[in-house]
Amino acid sequence: MRASGENCRAALPPAPLPIMLSLLRLLLLTILAGVLFTWAKPADRDGRFEIDEVEWMTISIQSTRQALGEVSPFDGIRATPYRDEDGNPWKVGIHEATFGFMNPLLPKLVFGGSSLLFSHNEYDPAAFPRFAKEMRARRVERAKLAVFPPLPAARSIVLLLASLSAALVFAVAARLGGPLAGALSFALFVLSPVVSDHATRVRTDFFPMTFTLLALWLALLGAKKLGGASERKPLLTVLGLGLLAGLAVGSKLNGALLSLMVGAWILLAWLEFRRESGSSFVRGVIVPWCVAGVATVALFATFSPHLWPAPVENLGALLESWDGNINFQKEQYGERLGRADSFGEHFSLSAKAFTGDYEPLYALLGFPLGGLLVLVGSIVVALALWREECRIDAKLVLVYLLIAGLGTALWLPFGRNNFYLGFAPVVALLEGLAIGMPLLWWQQARGKDLSIDGVVD
């Protein structure tokens, strides 16, 4: 059996680890990242407790109770999220305060389910400003007490996702650029200020991030199957990618970026292996696109019950309302945090992720090295496209970097730090590859094999 997908170490005698050892390494790295995130969490947790956590726990408990049949998840919801046929003020408050209507259910069901496991199914309207305007400071304390029992469990779920993302960053970088690139990318991701600050908070951003990195890892390991050059059920790999894409967009709307990546990965894999596979465009691209698309749409619909009554109309209203709420936030916070209304402003604001306070090397050393390393990393990945032994890996990784990086940059509305989380894996991979991959090539030129991965196909 040969290693799944040729990579930059394929020119040397292969030394693949058994799949169980590769998974064990992933587990150990996840544990290590979890320990590091826990050690580095903000010391003033109580003082920095965010109302976002209270609101997300509250809406998660309420949504889970609805999903279990207490109330229909889309009962009374019309095309606009701010008005309900039954005039239910609780629903209106959720929609106005937390984007509850505008996010799919998966994270809510996970957080709410963890709450119910602890026999905690109560929520307090004080979590939402419109129901407790007169309470002001007391509102936070009262709402915090209402969701505190299951809060550590919900934070642990986010910690697990952030830690698994760190391990996957290592796996992707090591596959393309060797163990040093993997170690550097892992460290840079863990040390990223926005990641370490939010890895122990209740955040939904890590759901689509983890599913996207899992999908990239699966695509790299199954590139030959994805391109039809393997006899081992290529459609199962395609289906897996489609399901991960459905979980990503079923967690948060910007998870839809993974759908674009999956489509591009399928096309690039077919172009790379079409001569070896002999498959036609219809069989090698159109059919996999349809399989992945159906899986994605099915999961997105499952976790978006508010769209069921009128999917097209309600999706349009959802996007319109999301845009309205973002504009409201930009007016409220933009002057203090910076705002983006034009392409230039979007990319200027995004530069903080590569050269400013949110870039890990700058945060550690105080020197603006991030922009240079990101540029070098981009050049190195581009050069890998010309190396036959790692061309397909470089193509798949490049698609991820471009879509995740540019997609986050074009969406970034203003400078709230959790909005920069989408950049974190991109920065970590590019900076780690900028250093690790040239050293790997140099070692290869000297006839030394530093290979540490290679999952048996």
Secondary structure, DSSP 8 states (H G I E B T S, - for coil): --BSS--TTTTS------HHHHHHHHHHHHHHHHHHHHHHS-TTTTTT--HHHHHHHHHHHHHHHHHTTSS-TTTTB-SSTT-BTT--HHHHHHHHHH--TTS-SHHHHHHHHHHHHTT-----GGGSGGG-TTTTHHHHHHHHHHHTTTHHHHHHHHHHHHHHHHHHHHHHHHHHHHHHHHHHHHHHHHH-HHHHHHTTS--STHHHHHHHHHHHHHHHHTHHHHTT--SS-HHHHHHHHHHHHHHHHTT-GGGGHHHHHHHHHHHHHHHHHHHHH---HIIIIIHHHHHHHHHHHHHHHHT-GGGSSSHHHHHHHHHHHHHHHHHHHHHHHHHHH-B--SHHHHHHHHTHHHHSTTSHHHHHHSS--HHHHHHHHHHHHHHHTT-GGGHHHHHHHHHHHHHHHHHHHHH--B--GGGGGGGHHHHHHHHHHHHHHHHHHHHHHTT--------B-
